[in-house]
Amino acid sequence: MDVKTAYLNAPIDCELYVEQPEGFAVSGKNGEKLVCRLKKSLYGLKQSGRNWNSLLHSYFVGESYSQSLVDPCVYTKHEENDMTIILVWVDDIIITTNRDSILEDVKRGLTSRFKMKDLGEISMFLGMRFICEVDMIKINQSKYIEKMLLKYGMKDCKARSTPCEMNVDKVFENPEDQIELTDARLYREIVGSLIYVKTSTRPDLCYTVTKLAQHMSNPTMAHLTMAKHALRYLKGTINQSLIYRKSVEPLSLIGFCDSSWGNSEDRRSITGYCFQLSENGPLISWKSTKQRTVALSTCEAEYMALAAATQEAKFLVQLWRSMTNSDSVNTVSLYCDNQGALALAKNPVHHQRSKHIDIRYHFIRLEVQKDDATAKADVLPLSARRPNLPENFAPPPTSSVSNDSVKTEASCTTSEEGKKADTKADNEDVPSSEEVLSRLQSTLEECQDQLKPRVIDDVKRKFAIFEKSWSDGKLSEGVQLQMSKLSIALSERRYPDAEKIHLNLMMEHISEVSSWMVGIKRLISEAKKILPSETDSLSDENTQESEQSKQQIPFLMPVNS
């Protein structure tokens, strides 16, 4: 619902005078100039917004609503089995209830007190588009993105498949692109628009926008090119949506946190985290930001990321409790892939290498060590990553730090001992480049009748770079072994396995494979279209899991407005 001329409803909180409007001037008895005294708030006054908010707050309190202590824009009312949640954004109000009769009563009460416009079922709110279907709500910003592309002259641009180049730092190092922009206004406007899109509905832009936002004061041509790359990516993914479904399983807050280490120009690390309300549900909160201080180790960087994620987890738990008036979500599963960070969170022992860490990050220990006899903090040893494919992509283990409000679970990580063991075990079966290339070229030959000559030439060029990197000793044994497995999977038409190995290589060995891996990915994609697999059991399993996940995504957003 929308409040008409909202500010004019609120009484003024002090004595203010304004000049008479032009054309309506009235003079005094003796011809003296008169002024008008304000009785209501006026648009343009600094205190008008606060006055309107106070008036609306007093109305909701009078109607027995409770204001959330976590988010003052949220009001709730609980009566037996009935629940009403109201979200306020200046003069826009979203109402959600579990009964239609209560919804009508709320609308009737607001309309009798203020001049309101009923906009019906929610469809647009703050630039976000809501598509309401049976047991499902989709949220995207397609209209907002269209306006962005039109504003910045990118409406007819060529779409890109990634938010940025694979190796962003190398792009910035190109001397030809280091020319500073004479007018940085365009760059700042683009980044500002991208920040809003990233914050509202597009977590896939987090890293890219974080990098762009670090150069607002003196951007160069390279930064502007990267910003336009992000716009091209939005052009190709304009209809991507967050999809919320009614959950069939109990809700539980699950979070993931990670951190880079010293990859920024000032050597500060990047923190990233995200949260969801079920194992297969969409994200409800996400963030990527630069850390405040320089971390001296990966453990310290991950520990600071873990602390930031814990802060967000506490906020989400408190918001959930204030909205639902229940403790159904009272624990948080927070995944972290660093054993050292988990050990610091569990055991408050003074260490020489960690004694300098700011005290503000140690509050996570209090969350882990809550005084609760039934939930004692515990961290189990993490298993080392092994080179065989299924375990590389297995779900995180169940090792955890838990209590009444926080449970920290660790995903698989690579320990130094595991690395040494892997290397020693795999030295016996190191493949040759001729074997791997032979399998890849054989697959390409099977597909070449249906491929364009340009595609074939591109793939062959990447093969040549791959062969040279191998012969020059630039590829580690781990990459060689994984490429051998990928070539075997591709020759046997086990495309899901090949794609998983490709993803693993891009995540763990990007510096070694970035120059030629695009050709391998192209070969996998084309082979998957031209040479269909007959025994792809993995694909069937993934399809079944996808269908199950569609029924397990939580339903969070209000339907009525």
N, C-alpha and C positions, 0 to 999 in steps of 0.2 A: 504494500500500500504506500501511497505517496501523499505527504502532507502539503497542502497548498499554502504558499507564502508562510512557511513555518516560522520564521523569525518574528513576524508581525504578531504572533500569538503570545509572545512572552512579554511580561511587564518589564519596564526598565528598572534597574537596581540603583540608580542615582539620578540626580537632577541634571538634565541636559536640555540645551536650547539650540534651535536651528533657525536659519533664516527662512522667511516665508517663500514658498515656491513662486517662481516667476509667473505673472499673470493672475495671481491670487493675493497680491499684497494688499493689506489693510493698514491704514494709519490710525494713530491714536486720536483722542478727542482734540488734542492740541496740535495735531499733525506730526507727532513724534513717531519715529520708526519702531515698529513692534517686531517681536520674534515669537516663534512657536516653542512651546514646551512639550517635550516628548512624553507620551504616556506608555508607549510600547517600544520594543526594540526595533531598530531599523537596520536594513541591510547596509553593510559598510562599517558598522561600529565594531570595535574589537571585542566587546563583551556580548554581542548579540548571540553568537553561537553558544556561549556558556549559559546565557539566560534561557535560551530555548531548551537546552539539555536539562537544566534544572526544572523547568516546567514539566517536561515530558517525564522526568524521573519522579517527580511528586505525583503525577497521575498514576504511573504504574505502581508505585508504593501504596497509593490509596486503593488500588484494585487488588491488593494482596500479592503482588509480584515481588520476587526477591532478586536484587541485583547481584550478579556474579562478582565476587571479590577478585577473580582472576582476570576477567574481561568485563569492564563496566558497561559495554554495549550489549551485554546479554542479560535478559530478564527471564525468569522461570517461575512457574506456578505448578505445584503438585497437590492434587486432591485425590486421595485414595488411589484409584487406578488411572486417573486422568493426568495428563501432562501437557503443558503448554510452554513453548520456548519462543521468545521474541528476540529478534536481532535488529538493532537500530544502527543506521548509518546516516547521520545528520537528519534528513527529512524522509528517508526511505526506510520502510519497516518490513521485515520478513516475519511471517507468523507460521509456526508449525505446531500442530496438535495431533492427537491420536483419535479425535472425534470431530466430525463435521459440525455438530451442534455447538461445540465449544468455539470452533473457528468463527461461526456466525456471530456468537455472543461477543467475541473480542472485537470483531469488525464493527458491530453495532455500537459498542461502547466508545471506540475511537472516533467513529463518525459523529456521534452525538457531542463529543467534546471539542473536536477539531474539524476543520474543513479538509476532508480526505478524498482521495481518488483511488478507487479499487482497481488495481491493474490485473486482477485475476491470478491465474496460476503463473508462477515465476517463469520468465523466459529470458529476460536480460537484467543483469544487475552488475553495476560497476564495470561495464565493458565485457563481462563474462556472459556467455550464452548458455542457457540451461535447456536441455532437451529432456522432457519428462515422459517416460514410458512406463509400462507396467513393471513394477518392482525394480526400476532402474532409472538413474538420472545420469545424463552425460553433460560434462562441462567443457566448453572450449572457448576460444577467443577468436574465432574465424573472422567475425565482422571487424574487430579491433585490428587484427593483423592486416586485413584488406585495406583499411584506412592508413595503416603504417606504410605499407608498400606504395600506395598511391601518393602519400605525402612526400616520401623520399625518392620518388621516381623509379621505383623497383617493381611496378605492377606487372610488367611484361618480362621480367628478368628470367634467366635460366635457373631452374631449381638445383639445389645441391642436396646430397644425401647425408651429409654430416654437418654438425653445428660449426666445426672449424677444421683446419688442417690437422693431420695426425700429430705433427711435431710443431707446435705453436712457436716455441722459442727459436727454432731455426728460421722460421718465417720472419720473425722480428730482427734477426741478425743480418738480413740482406741489406747491404749498404745503399742500394738504389732506393729502398723504401724508408730510409731513415730521415727523410726530409720532413721537418715539422710543418703542420698545417698552418697556413696564415690565418685562417678563421676556423676555430675549433667548435663553433656553435653547432654545425651540422652533426659532427661526431657526438657531441654531448646530448643532442636531442635523440639521436638514434639509440645511444646506450641507455638513456633514461626510459625510452619506450620499451627496450628489451628487458630492462630491469622489472618493469611492471608485468610483462608477459611471463617472465621467469618466475616471479613471485606468486602469480595467480594460478597458472595452470600448466606451466611447462618446466618441470624439473630437469628435462634433458638439456636445457640451456644454462644450467647453473654454472658449470665450469667456464664456459665460453664468456658469459657475461661477467663473471668474477674477474677474469683476466682483462677484459675490456675496461672495466670500471677502475682498474688500477692506473689508468693513463688518461684521466680526465683533464689534467692540468696542461700537459704538453703532448698531445697525440701526434703521431706521424702518419704518413701515407699507409704504412703497414697496418697500423691499428684501424684506420678507416676501411681498408680492404677487408680486414677480419670482421669488422662490424657488418659490412655489406654481405660477406659470406654468411653470417648468421641470418640476415634477412632472406637470402636465397634459400637457406635451409627452411625457414618458416614458410616460404612460398610453396615448397614441395610437401610440407607437412601441416598445411593450414587447418585441416580438419581433424588433426589428432586431438583426442579428448581424454579426460579422466572419466572413467566409468564406475559409478557406485551402484552396487546391487544390494538387495536385501540379503543379509547374511543368514545362512542356515546353521552356522556354528557360533559358539560363544565368542564374543569379541575379546581380543587380547592385544595389548600394545606391543608391537615388535619394531625394533629400531636397528639400524646399521650405521656404523661410523667408521671413518677412515681418514687418513691424512697422508699428504705428500711429505717430502722432507727437503727443505732448502731449495726448492725449484723456482723461487721468485728472484727478481733482480736484487732485492734487499735481503735475500736468503731466508725470508720468513716462509713458513710452510702453509699449505692450504688445508683447512678443515672442511670435511663434508659429512653430512648425516641425513638420514631420511627415516620416516616412521610410517607404519601402516597398522590397520586395526584387525587384520587377520593374515594368516600365512600367505594366502594368494590374493589378497586385496590390493587395491591401488594405494598410492601414497596420500597421506593427509597432511604431512609436514616435511619440508626439506630445506636444506641450506648449504651453501658453499661460500666460505669466507676465509680471508687471510688471518692467520694467527697474530696476536698482539706482539709476541716476542719471538726471538730467534731460538729455535730448538737446537740443542747440542747433540741430539741423537734421535733416531727414529722412535725409540721408546718414549722419549719426552714429547715428541710431536703427536704420537698416537694417544698419549695420556691426556694432553690438552684437548684433543678431539673427543676423547671419551668424556671429559668433563663438560664440554659444550653440549654433547648429546644428552648427557644426564640432566642438564639444566632444562633442555627442551622437553625431555620425558616427564620431569616433574610438573612443568606447566601443563602438558597435555592431560596428565592424570588428574590434576586439580580442576582443569576445565571440564573434563568428563564428569567428575563428581558433582560439580556445581550445576551442570546442565541436567543430569539424570537423577540426581539425589540418591545415587547408589554407589556401592563399592565393587561393582561387577568387574571393573578394570582396576585391580590393586597391585599388580606386578607388571614389570616391564622386562622384556627380553631384548637386551642390547648386545648386538654382535660386534666384536672387535677382533682384529686379526694380529694382535701383537701380545705375546706372552709377557713381555716385560711390563707393559702398561697394565695388564690384568693383575700381575703380581704386586705392582705398586698400589692398585686399588684395594687389594685384599689385605696386604700385610704392611702396616704402617711402621716399617723399620727404617732407621736412618742409614742411608747409603751415601758413599762418597760421590757417586755419579748422579745422584738425584736430590741432594740436599739443597741445591740452589733453586729448585722448582718453586714457583710462587705459591704461597699458601692458598690463594684463591682457587687453585685447581684441586686441592686436597679434600674439598668438601664431598667428593664422590665417596671417600672412605666412610664418612658418616652415613651415607645412604646404604652402603654395603653392610655396615656394622650396626644396624638398628637393633635396639634391645628387644629381641623377639625370640623366645625359646624355641618356637616351632620353625623358625626360618633362620638358620645359622649360615652365615656367609661361608662359601666354599668354592674354591677354584680347582678343578681337576686338571691333570697334565694334558696338554694338547698333543695330538698325534702329528707327526711330521708328514709333509706332503710326499707322496710316492709318485713315480713317473707314469704308472699305468693310468690309462684314460678314465675309466669309470670313477676312480677315487679322486681324481683331479677335480671332477665336477659333481662330487657328492655333496649333499647338504651339510651345513656346519654341524659339528658334534654337539653333544648335549652338555658339555662342560659349562658350568655356570657359577655366577656369583649371585646369590639370591637373598631377599628379605621380604618384609611385608609390602614394600613399595617399589623396589628395584631388584631386577635379576639380570645380571650381566652374563651373556653367553658368548663364547668365543668360537669363531669359525676356524676352519683349517688354516694353519700357518706353516711357513717353512722355517724350520730351525736349522742352525748351522750343522748340527749332527746329521739331520736328515739330508742336507745337501751333500755332505761328504759320503754318506751311505749310498745315496742315489748315484753319485758319480762313480764310486767304486764298483757298484753292481752293474752299471750300464757300460763300462769300458769294454766288456767282452763282445758286445753286439753293436759297435759303432758302424753304421752303414757307410757305403761309398756314395759319392755324389753321382756317379754314373748310374747306379741302381735307381736312385730316387728320380733323377731326370728322365730315365728311360720310362718309368711308370707314368710320370706326368705327361711326357710327350706322346705316349701311347694313347692316353685319354684324350689329348688334344686332337690327335689324328682321327679318332673315332667321331669327333664332333665337327671336324673342319668342313665337311660338306654342307653343313647348315649354318656356318658362321660367316660373317662378313670378313673380307680380307683384312680390313683395318683391325678388327678384333684379334685375328690370328697373329698379326704382326705385333700388336701391343703385348700379347701374352708371351710371344717368343722373346721379345726384348727383355721382359721381366725374368724369363728363364735364364737369359744370358747374364743378367746382373746377379741372379741367385747363384749360378755356377761359378762366377768370378769371386763372389764373396766366400763361397765354400773353399775354393782352391787357394785363396789368399789367407785362409785361416781366420776369417773375421766372424765365423759362426761357432758358437760354443757347442759342446757335445750334446747339451740338452736340446738345442734347436735342431741339430742334425737328427737326433733320435725322433723328435716330434715330427719333423718333415718326412722321415721314413714312414712313420705310422700314418701320416696324412696321405702320402702317395699310395700306400697299400689300401687304405680305406676308400680312396677315390677310385682305384682300379677295380675294387670289389663293389663299387657303387653303394657304399655305406655313407651316404651324404651327411646324415646327422653327426656321425663320428668325425668326418672331415671338417665340418663346420665348427664343432666344439674344439678340435685341435687348433684350427685357425684362430678362434677367439682366444684360446689360451696363449698362443704365441703373441698375439697382438697386445694382450694385457701384461704379460710377464717379460717379453723380450722385444719391446717395440723398437728400441734403438738398433737392434740387429736386423730386423725383418722389414722395417718400414719402406725400404727402397724397392723391394721386389714383391712383397706379400699381396699387393693389389692385383697382380697378375694371377696369383694362385686363387684368390677369392673370385676373380672373374671366371676362371676355369671351373671352379666348383659350381658357381651359379649357372653357367651355360650347360655343363654336363648334367646338372640336376633337371634342366628343362628337356634336353635332347635324349639323354640316356636314362630313362626312368628305372628306378630300382624295383626289383621283384621281391626281395627279402628284407625289406627295411622295417624290422620290428620296432626299432627305436622310434621311428616316425609315428607308428601307430600308438605307442605308449604316450608320446608327447601330445598327440591329438586328444587322447582320452583325458590326460591331465589338464589340458586346456579347457575341455568341456566341463570338467569338474570345477575348475577355478572360476568359471563364469557364474557358478551357483554359490560361490563362497566369498564374494566381494561385498564388504559391508555397505549398508544403505545409511548414509549420513545426512545428506542435504535435505532441507525442507522442500516440500512440494508446493505448498500454497504461499502466496504473498499478498 
